[in-house]
């Protein structure tokens, strides 16, 4: 007899997935829909959003130089995303809604990448 091991991912509502990325997408879509409304900007002020279908390979990981967060729901969603996917943990320095601009010089001096530029967007 041959045995196989299978990993099943289960969302809070009991929905089961065989694929980890599908499970995370389901959780994001249902628990944090605001995540896909957050505006991210590259160094040329080109606007982009988190890719709903391919968020692991999204430009947010590599090219984000500014973030526009309109309210506490978007902030909560961004913090969840940052804590869950780690490579962009510097988002944890963003602690209130507003317009935040990244600065590598600021990060070298203080360890904080984002500087808040405006309270209202």
N, C-alpha and C positions, 0 to 999 in steps of 0.2 A: 504494500500500500504506500502511495506517495502522498505526502502532506504538503500543502501550500499555505503560506502566510499571506494574508490580505489586510491591507490597511484601509480602514473606512473612516472618513471624516464626517463628523456629525455637527450640524449647526444647532444653535440653542433651541430652535423650534422642532428639532428631531429630523430634519431633512438630511439624508445621507448622500455622500459623494465618494467616488473612488479616486478622484483627482484633487489634490490639495489646492491648486490654483482656482478650480471651479468653486471649491468650498469658500475660499477667501473672497472671491468675487461676489458670491451669494450673500455673505455676511456684510460686505461693504455696501452692496446695492440696497439691502434691506435695513441695516442699522445706521449707515452713514451715507445717505444719498447726497448730502451736502458736499461730500468729498469730491464729487465730479463737477461741482459748480465753482470750486476755488480757482481763481485765476493765477497762473504762474507766468512769469516773464523771463525771457533769456536776456543776455547782455545787450542785445540790440533792441530791446523792448518788444520783441515779438511775443505775442500772447499764445499760450497753449494751456491745455487742461490735462488732467490725469487721464490716460487712455483707459477707458472702461474695459476693453477687451484684452489689453496687453499691458496691464499696469506694472508688472515686474520689469518690463523693458521700456517703460515710459521715459520721455525726455526729462521728466521731473527729477529723476535721479542724477542726471549729468549736467543739465543746462539751466537749472533754475537760479536766477540771480535776484528775483524779487517775487513777493507773494502778496496777493490782495485778499484779505480775510474780512468778510462783511459783518459777521456776527459770531456769537458764542457757539452756535451749532457747527459752523464751519471750523472754528478753532478746535472744538472737541474732536471732530472728524479728522482734522490734520494731526492732532496729537495721537489719536489711536493709530493712524496709518504710520506715523513716525515710530512709535513704540513697537509696532508689529513687524515692520520691515527694516528696522535698524540702519541700513546704509545712509539714511537721511536723518539721523538722530539729531542733527543740529537744529531741526525745526523745533525742538523742545525749548529753544530760547525764545521762540515767539509765544508770548504769554497773554496777549490781548488782541482783539480784532484791530485791524488797521492795515496800512500799507507798509510792508517791510522790505528793505533793500539789502542785498548781501554785499559784504565787503571782505575780501580776503585780507586786506591790510588790518581791518578791525579784528578779524579772527586771530591774526598773528599777534596782535598787541594784547587782546583781552580774552581770547578763547571763544568769543561770541561772534558768530558769523553775521547774523541779521541785526540791522539797526532800524528802529521804527522811525518812519518818516512822516506819517500822518495818522491821526486817530480815526478820521472818517474817510471812507472811500467813495 
